[in-house]
Amino acid sequence: MRFLNISLLLFLMLVAVWVQAADIKGAFVVIDDEASIKDVLQKITSGSGKKELEKKDVYKDDNDGKAALRINVEGGDGQNFNPNMPDWELEIEKNPVGKNQFRYVTFAWKDIGGDGIQLQLHASINTWGHRYHAGANVKNWNPSIQVNKKSPAKWEVHTRDLIEDWKDLAKGGQIITGIAFTAWDGKAGLFDHVAFHQTPEDPLAPQAVDAKAKLTVKWAEIKY
């Protein structure tokens, strides 16, 4: 019976791992955990913002919930960016099926003391012509879609359909090559939970963690 209990526990652990892995399938994670943020910090080499890893004020409702990207404002453009991120070949397609094909982008952000915040995507055509902002478009960088009239004083998450939002991307054949994290004004802008994905569901939502928690069984609970 003890062998059966061990086998059952191992089976449940494998199922939990499979569920968690399945939720990330079809996604390209930009930032989520500390390792991904440290990687991006090395790559967003342009802009006058002061970039750093944030461990205290983070977006909690994802698979990690322990790290975020912080862009401190110290004058200038208040951002950090790279139009040509290494190894980025993210094709935007209406019906994505390939490994590097995506339709949606999800991001979480928070603005500390500012009037607005923005996320910019650089494409192979129309370059920085794909932006999202909340609050005021402080520097009037357009085109930009306002996702919230108020700048987020608390963490909020958005999922956007790139095909529906941008007519040029809807034509297909464009590649997202870069990204800009723009705080603009105030004290700082925080970013987390950023991913491109194939289906409308948020691939970094905590359902994977929830499923794993539900499948976690203590040894004391299954032994006879």
Secondary structure, DSSP 8 states (H G I E B T S, - for coil): -HHHHHHHHHHHHHHHHHHHHHHHTTEEEEESSHHHHHHHHHH--BSSSEEEEESSS---SSS--S-EEEEE--STT-EEEESS-TT--EEE-SS--STTEE-EEEEEEEEES-SEEEEEEEESSSTT-EEEEEE--TT--SS-EEEESS--SS-EEEEEEHHHH-HHHHTS-EEEEEEEEE--SSSEEEEEEEEEESSSS-TTSTHHHHHHHHH---HHHH--
